[in-house]
Amino acid sequence: MSDQINFQALQGWYEQVLTAAKPHLTPENIKSLAAKATKTALDFAKEHPYRASFMVVSAGLTPILGSGWMAAPFLKLIGFTPLGPAAGGLAAWYQSTFLGGYIPAGSLFAAAQKAAMG
């Protein structure tokens, strides 16, 4: 079981989606899609003002503080700490069950630990 992201497959998928979408991206369609997206966003903001406010603030702070500020509470909850996986936590269980002492560089587990370490 590998946690690594296959970037070549991901890029291939992205190129397939882009190739399929290109014929449909006419100026008229883009204008219509933008209008629908705007209406959907405004409707969501009216129905969920607090959630929408949090999303706007998060989007504004993420480029300044980095994406880790939002992930830190979740990572701590599942057992990732600045000193490594917490004993008895989900992260420690996963590591001992599936990874043992070897954490592959670039794996999702390594990325989560790196984010928890700051």
N, C-alpha and C positions, 0 to 999 in steps of 0.2 A: 504494500500500500504506500503510495508516494504522495507527499504533500506538495510536490513541486508543480509550478504552473508551467504548462507547455506553451511558451510564448509563440512558437512557430504555428501551432494549431490555432491559437487565438488570433494571430494575425491573418491566417488563412480564412478563418470564419469571418473576420471583420471585412476582408476584401470581398468575400462572396456576398455579404449583406450589402456592402456599398455598390457592388456591380449590379445587384438586383434592384437597388433603390434608384440608381442614377436616371433611368428613363422616366421615372415618376416625379423627379425633382424639377418640375417646370416652375417658372415664376408664379403662375397662377396657383399651383398646388402648394408651393412654399408659403404664399400669402394666406391661403386657406388654413394650412396647418398652424401657422403662427397665430391666427385669429382663434382657432379652436384651443390651442395651448393656453393662450392668454385667458380665454373665458373659463377654462377648466381651473387654472390657477386662482383666478378671482373667486370662482364659486367655492373652491376649497378653503380659501382664506375667510370667506363669509361664514362657512359652516364650522370651521375650526380655527378661530382667530389666535389662540394661544400656540397651537402646534405650528401654524404658519409663521407666527412671529419667531418662534424658536428656530425654524428652518432658515429664515432670513438672517437671523443673528449668527447662526452656525456657519452659513455660507460666507458671511462677511468675516468671521474670525478665523476660519480654517486657513486661508492664505497667510494670515499673520502669525498664527500660533502653530500651524502645522496640523495634520490630521490626527495626530496622537492624542490631542487634548480631549477629543470626543471618545476615542477608543479606550482611554485609560480606565475609566470606571468599569467598563465591561471586562477588560482584560484582568483587572484585579478580582472581579467577581468569579471568573473561571480559574483563578489561581496563578496568574502571571504576576510576578512582583519584580521590583528593581534588582533584587538579589537572585532571581531565578524562580523556577516553579515552587509554589508553596506546598509544603508537605500536606498530603491529604486532599489537595485540590484537584480539580478536573484536569488541569494541565499536567500535574505530576502523574496522575493515573494514566493519561494518554501517553506520556513519555515512557513510563515504565512498561506499559502494555504493548505499544506499537513501535517505539523507537529505541528503547534501551538507552545506552550511553551515547549513541551516535545521532546527532542532529544534523541532517544534511543542510549545507549552506544554501540559502535561497529558498528553503522550504517555508510553508506557511507557519509552522511552529517557530522556526527561527525568526521570522518576521514579527510574529506576535511577541516573542520574548524581547526582541530589539525595541519594539514600540513600548513595552512595559518598562524597559530600562531607561527610556527617555532619550 
